[in-house]
Amino acid sequence: MDLTPFAQLELLGGFIILRVEVSDEPMIDAIGREALARTSIIGREFEITLCPSLFGKELSVTLYHEVLEATAVASDDPPEALIEFNERDFDTAAYAAHDQFGPASPATLNLMLRSHGFDEP
């Protein structure tokens, strides 16, 4: 998947993906498990780093997951339905977005956000 279209992407809710890149090495989370992605949140801007082993559907689902989770965390007033989401809920929502909207793209990320209650800035 070409990640170039995601750079400087404006998302619903006034968020911006600054860049999406693939890590040169496998990633580990804070408790030593393999991580599929890491998202840095700076205000309303996101930088997403993906595990080098992601391809196809898993890459798409991971992008949906990271964007939905980042917008929920960075939002001053997240949609009520997302307030109680845990990691499993974000995963379930990401798979549902992939099934409903198809592979992650700039347009489908915004469709997913709209379906969870995010609107224009």
C-alpha angles and dihedrals in degrees: 000000000000107000095190095094090061094062113106089000115169112218132195112274093042096283126140130204103215094190146337117212139168118243118239090224138032113278128231125203126226094276097046102264124131110266125210095204146355125212123196113205118202109176104303095339126096135201112193124198118190131203111256093234096064118112139157117345095004091055091049094047091047091054091050090048096048094046095047093046093045093049091049092050096043096044118106088210110018119194108275093240090062098048094086096038117130129191093278091051091053089049093050091048091049093053090046090051091051091050093046102038103022128231115358114270134153090269097045093048088059092045088054092048091049090050088057095049105270116137138179116309 
